[in-house]
Amino acid sequence: MNATLEMNDLSICGREMSENVPGRPGRGRRPAAEVRAAVLTAAGRILLRDGVRAVTFDRVATEAGASKTTLYKWWPSPGALAAEAYFVQSRPVLEFPDTGDVRTDLITQLSAFVRWLKDEGAEQPMSELVGAAQLDPELARAWSETYAQPRRELARERLRVAQRQGQLREDADLDIIVDQLWGACYHRLLVLKVPFDASIAARLVDHALYGSAPRGADREHDLGDRIESV
């Protein structure tokens, strides 16, 4: 009798464990990759529509049709989930083109970035995520690892291609170019809080690529003349 009860208990326990494994095939379960994609899509939709505070495990799990336990296993906090969801939502919009002309491609991508912020609802969530990351170490780490650094590497890779094609100097500081272009947008958005639109893209790119020296001027010669005159 006891042996029979123990076997029944083990059977029930095993069934519960099977049903609680996220993404396990069988019994109508979705694959883990499909569940994760659904969760990120739902979180991104909530983030862009209602802001970062609305991204809770309860709400995302309900909209994604997923277990809240699964979300706790995959993300350390709702903020970390929101950061990854932001990257997933933005990636198709902010892909780097490669037409062979780095100036054209940078203007195209930077214009898309500004439109994403100003016209497609990402400005407020971006501001909220960056602000919250200053006080939330987990969110700060997630923002860096799942959005800021991957986005930065995509930009550097496009610039490295331009270097190999001879469109940028071999000693060009690619990180400085990235800072000049996208950093200017973040500064206007988060610090100055002044209006700007996609028309800024060409001006930023031209200054980053060509500087502010007079066109056709020999900068080193001009600098030497000014030093001698002092």
Summary of the structure (lengths in Angstrom):
residues: 230
radius of gyration: 24.7
end to end distance: 103.5
largest distance: 105.1
contacts: 642
relative contact order: 0.09
helix: 72%
strand: 0%
